[in-house]
Amino acid sequence: MTAHLDASAAKLKRKIEARVGKIKADFATYIAQETDLFSDAAVVSIALLEMAIDRYIDLHGEQDARHLIESSIRRAVEKSKARLN
């Protein structure tokens, strides 16, 4: 039973990661087409962060927003460290 649950969880995780990757790629394409890489860099980052936080609060409540931010930063740092190695 545990092996089946583990396999199901792994499959779901892969599907979520694939969907997240697709959405991020779509955002990156749109941003590249519609904004200037240098003059809009900060405002694009601010807009994306604010949208993510606002959406998360709307869906899950204000108390969970801190968890979202902390877990997102943790994942970004881990990815950055992995690229450096």
N, C-alpha and C positions, 0 to 999 in steps of 0.2 A: 504493500500500500504506500509506504513512504517513497519508494522508488518512482511509483506512478505520480505522486504529488510533486516530487522533485523534477521529474521530466515535464510535467504540466507547467510548473512555475518557470522552468528554464525556457520553455517554448513561449510563454507569455512575455517573459523578459525580452526575448529576442524580437518578438513582434512589436513591443513598445519601443525598443531601441531603434528598430527600423523605421517606425513611424516618426519618432522624434528626429531621426536623421533626415528624413524626407522633408519634414516641416522646416527644419533648420536650413536645409539646402534651398528650399523655396524662398525663405526669408532672405537668405544671402543673395540669391539671384535678384530678387526685387530691390533690395538695398543697393546692390551694385549698379542696377539700371537707373534707379531713381534718385540717388544721392551722390554727393561728391565724397570720395574716400577721405580726403584730408579736411576739408572745411566742415563736413557733417559728422565726423567720427564721434565726437563727444555727444552730440544731440541724438544720434542714432542709438548709441549705447544707453543713454538716459531713457529714451522712449521705450526701448525694448525692456529694460529693467522695470520701469514703471508699469508697463502693460502687463508684464508677468506677475508682478506683485499685486496689482489691482485685480487681475483675473483670479489669482489664487485666493485672495481675501474674499472675493465675491462667491467663490465656489466652496471654500473651506472655513472661512472665518478668520478674524484678525489674529487670533492666538497662534494659528498654524503658520502665519507668514514668516515668523522668525525661523521656524524649522525649514521652510522652503529656502530661505536665503542661505542659511548655514549649510544645508545639504548641497545646494547648488555650488556654493563657493568651494566646499570640500571636494566635489567631483571635478570642478575646473582645475583646482590645484593638483589633484591626482593625475589628471590628463596632461597637465603642463609638465609635471615631474617625469611622467612616462616618456614624453617627447624628448626630454633632455638626456635621458639614459640611452 
